[in-house]
Protein backbone atom coordinates (compact mmCIF):
# COMPACT_ATOMS: atom_id res chain seq x y z
CA UNK A 1 0.00 0.00 0.00
CA UNK A 2 1.29 3.47 -0.91
CA UNK A 3 1.94 5.87 1.93
CA UNK A 4 -0.06 9.07 1.63
CA UNK A 5 1.87 12.32 1.53
CA UNK A 6 1.54 14.84 4.32
CA UNK A 7 1.53 18.60 3.97
CA UNK A 8 1.91 21.64 6.19
CA UNK A 9 -0.83 24.20 6.71
CA UNK A 10 -1.85 26.29 3.72
CA UNK A 11 0.54 29.12 3.05
CA UNK A 12 -0.08 30.37 -0.50
CA UNK A 13 3.18 32.31 -0.53
CA UNK A 14 4.64 32.81 -3.99
CA UNK A 15 5.30 29.34 -5.41
CA UNK A 16 4.89 27.49 -2.10
CA UNK A 17 1.32 26.45 -1.35
CA UNK A 18 1.96 24.84 2.07
CA UNK A 19 4.23 25.49 5.04
CA UNK A 20 7.43 23.44 5.12
CA UNK A 21 7.31 20.25 7.18
CA UNK A 22 10.98 19.30 6.82
CA UNK A 23 14.45 20.67 6.11
CA UNK A 24 14.02 20.38 2.33
CA UNK A 25 11.06 22.74 2.51
CA UNK A 26 13.22 25.24 4.41
CA UNK A 27 15.95 24.99 1.76
CA UNK A 28 13.41 25.61 -1.00
CA UNK A 29 11.82 28.56 0.81
CA UNK A 30 15.24 30.11 1.42
CA UNK A 31 15.98 29.72 -2.29
CA UNK A 32 12.80 31.63 -3.06
CA UNK A 33 13.58 34.35 -0.48
CA UNK A 34 17.38 34.67 -0.50
CA UNK A 35 17.24 37.96 -2.37
CA UNK A 36 15.03 39.52 0.31
CA UNK A 37 17.64 38.59 2.91
CA UNK A 38 20.29 40.07 0.58
CA UNK A 39 22.33 36.87 0.20
CA UNK A 40 24.29 35.67 -2.79
CA UNK A 41 24.48 31.89 -2.73
CA UNK A 42 27.89 30.40 -3.49
CA UNK A 43 27.04 26.72 -2.95
CA UNK A 44 24.46 24.39 -1.45
CA UNK A 45 25.37 20.85 -0.44
CA UNK A 46 24.10 17.96 1.65
CA UNK A 47 27.11 18.03 4.00
CA UNK A 48 27.65 20.40 6.90
CA UNK A 49 27.39 23.32 6.49
CA UNK A 50 24.55 23.13 3.98
CA UNK A 51 25.20 26.46 2.29
CA UNK A 52 27.97 28.95 1.73
CA UNK A 53 26.62 32.39 0.93
CA UNK A 54 27.88 35.92 1.03
CA UNK A 55 26.33 39.19 2.06
CA UNK A 56 27.49 42.70 1.47
CA UNK A 57 29.27 44.55 4.27
CA UNK A 58 29.98 47.74 2.34
CA UNK A 59 30.88 48.77 -1.17
CA UNK A 60 33.18 46.14 -2.69
CA UNK A 61 33.30 44.11 0.57
CA UNK A 62 31.42 40.87 1.20
CA UNK A 63 31.50 38.41 4.07
CA UNK A 64 31.20 34.65 3.83
CA UNK A 65 28.31 33.12 5.78
CA UNK A 66 28.24 29.39 6.62
CA UNK A 67 24.57 28.40 6.82
CA UNK A 68 22.95 25.28 8.20
CA UNK A 69 19.33 24.60 7.24
CA UNK A 70 17.11 22.94 9.83
CA UNK A 71 13.36 22.51 10.12
CA UNK A 72 13.65 23.40 13.83
CA UNK A 73 16.74 25.17 15.16
CA UNK A 74 17.16 22.60 17.97
CA UNK A 75 17.96 20.02 15.27
CA UNK A 76 21.35 21.72 14.87
CA UNK A 77 22.22 20.66 18.44
CA UNK A 78 20.60 17.23 18.08
CA UNK A 79 22.66 16.54 14.93
CA UNK A 80 25.84 17.32 16.87
CA UNK A 81 27.02 20.08 14.53
CA UNK A 82 30.01 22.07 15.79
CA UNK A 83 28.84 25.54 16.83
CA UNK A 84 32.12 27.16 15.81
CA UNK A 85 31.77 26.04 12.18
CA UNK A 86 28.47 27.72 11.29
CA UNK A 87 27.49 31.37 11.28
CA UNK A 88 23.76 31.01 10.79
CA UNK A 89 20.82 28.65 11.09
CA UNK A 90 17.91 29.13 8.74
CA UNK A 91 14.90 27.27 10.04
CA UNK A 92 11.12 27.18 9.96
CA UNK A 93 10.82 27.24 13.75
CA UNK A 94 13.40 28.64 16.19
CA UNK A 95 13.05 26.53 19.34
CA UNK A 96 16.64 26.31 20.60
CA UNK A 97 16.46 28.50 23.70
CA UNK A 98 20.18 28.26 24.54
CA UNK A 99 21.44 28.72 20.97
CA UNK A 100 24.96 30.19 21.11
CA UNK A 101 25.13 33.93 20.48
CA UNK A 102 27.70 33.47 17.70
CA UNK A 103 25.04 31.76 15.55
CA UNK A 104 22.49 34.07 13.95
CA UNK A 105 19.07 32.45 13.46
CA UNK A 106 16.52 33.36 10.80
CA UNK A 107 13.15 31.84 11.63
CA UNK A 108 11.25 31.81 8.34
CA UNK A 109 7.82 31.21 9.90
CA UNK A 110 8.00 34.52 11.76
CA UNK A 111 9.14 36.38 8.64
CA UNK A 112 6.50 35.13 6.20
CA UNK A 113 3.74 37.44 7.45
CA UNK A 114 5.87 40.52 6.79
CA UNK A 115 6.93 39.15 3.43
CA UNK A 116 3.34 38.47 2.37
CA UNK A 117 2.69 42.17 2.87
CA UNK A 118 5.60 43.12 0.64
CA UNK A 119 5.03 40.33 -1.89
CA UNK A 120 3.58 42.73 -4.44
CA UNK A 121 6.62 45.00 -4.10
CA UNK A 122 9.08 42.27 -5.02
CA UNK A 123 7.43 40.81 -8.13
CA UNK A 124 9.86 42.67 -10.37
CA UNK A 125 13.16 40.90 -9.65
CA UNK A 126 15.42 43.82 -10.55
CA UNK A 127 13.69 46.34 -8.30
CA UNK A 128 14.37 46.36 -4.59
CA UNK A 129 11.40 46.73 -2.29
CA UNK A 130 11.39 49.21 0.56
CA UNK A 131 11.95 46.25 2.88
CA UNK A 132 14.95 44.99 0.89
CA UNK A 133 16.53 48.46 0.85
CA UNK A 134 15.94 48.76 4.60
CA UNK A 135 17.51 45.32 5.23
CA UNK A 136 20.53 46.11 3.10
CA UNK A 137 21.04 49.48 4.78
CA UNK A 138 20.81 48.01 8.29
CA UNK A 139 23.10 45.06 7.42
CA UNK A 140 25.73 47.53 6.28
CA UNK A 141 25.31 49.28 9.65
CA UNK A 142 26.13 45.97 11.34
CA UNK A 143 22.69 44.86 12.56
CA UNK A 144 21.77 41.16 12.70
CA UNK A 145 18.67 40.00 10.86
CA UNK A 146 16.78 39.61 14.14
CA UNK A 147 17.59 43.22 15.02
CA UNK A 148 16.59 44.37 11.53
CA UNK A 149 13.31 42.53 11.83
CA UNK A 150 12.55 44.29 15.12
CA UNK A 151 13.50 47.68 13.69
CA UNK A 152 11.26 47.08 10.67
CA UNK A 153 8.36 46.12 12.92
CA UNK A 154 8.86 49.30 15.02
CA UNK A 155 9.09 51.41 11.87
CA UNK A 156 5.76 50.15 10.56
N, C-alpha and C positions, 0 to 999 in steps of 0.2 A: 504494500500500500504506500502511495506517495505521501510524504509529509507536506502538510499545508504550510505555506509561507506566512510569516507574521510581519506586521507592519507597525510603525509608530503612529501616534495620533496625527490627524490631518494637519498639514502645515501650509500647503499651497504657497510656497515661497520660491519664486523664480521657477527653476526646472525641477525642484524637489517637492513632491506632493505630500510626503509624510516625514515626520521627525525621524532622525537617525535612531537606530536601535543597537548599533554596534560601531566599532572603530572605523570600518570601511565607509559608513555613512558620514562620519566626522571628516574623514579624508576628502570625500567628495564635496561636502559642504564647504570645507576650507578652499578647495579648488575653485568653487563658484565665487567665493567671497574674498580671496586673497588680495585682490586689488583694493577693496575697501579698507583692509588692514594695512595697505601700502607695503606689501611684501613682493619681492621678486623671487620666484622659486628657482633654485639652482638644481636640486635633485630630490626625488622621492624614492624611497626604497623600503623593503620589508624589514631590514635590519635596523637596530638601534644606532643612532636616532633616525626616525622615519623620514625626516626632511631637513635639507639644508636650504635656507633661504637667506635673503639679505634685505635690509631695510636702510633707508637713507638716514644718515646722521646730519649731514649738511651738504652743501654743494660739493660735488665730486668726492664725497666720502660715504662709504657704506659699511655696515657692520654685518658680520656673519651671525646667523641665528640658527642654533641646533634645536629642532622641534621634534617633540614626541607627540603623536596623536594617541588619544585614549578616549573611549566612550565616557568613562568617569575618571576624574583625575586620580583617584585613589588606586586605580589600576597601575599607575606608574610605580608606586611603592610595592604593590603586590607582585609585579613582574620582576622586582629586584633590580630595576635600572639604577645606575650610578647617578646620584644627584649632581655631581660635579661635571657631568658630560652632556648635559642638556641645559638649554637656556629658557625653554618655553614648553609648556604643555598646552595643546589645543584639544579641548574636550567638549562634549555635549553638556555634561554636568560636573561642576566643580564641588567635590565632596571630600577633599583631602584637607582636613582642618589644620594639620600641622605641616603643610607643604613648606619646604624650605623657601626662605625669602629670595634666594638667588634664582629661583625658577618663576618666571612670569607665567600666569595662567590666563588663557582666554577661554571663557565659558560661552560657547556659541548659543546655547539656549537662552541666555540672558541678553544676548545681543540681537537676536532675531527680531524682536518687537520693534526696536529702533530702526533696524534695517528695512522692515516692511514699510515703515513710514517714508523712508527715503528711496524706496525701490524705484519709483517713477523718475527720480533725479538721476539714477545711474544707468538708465537704459542705453544711453549713448556711451559706448565704451571709451571714447577719447575725451569726454568731458568729465571733469571731477565734480562731484557733488559738494555741497556746502560741508557735509559731514566728512568727506574724504579730505578736503582742504584743511578742515579743523584738525583732523587726526594727524595729517602730515606736519602741520605747523607745531602741534604740541609734541610730537615725537622728536622733532628737531630741537625742541626746548628741553628734552630729556625726560618727559613724562612717560610712565608705563601705560599700557593700554587700559588697565583698570582705572588708573587716575584720569586718563582721557575720557573714558566712559562716564565717570562721575562728573567731570567738568562739563561734558556735553549735556548731561541730564540737568545740571544746575542752570546751564545757559538757556535751555528750552523751558 
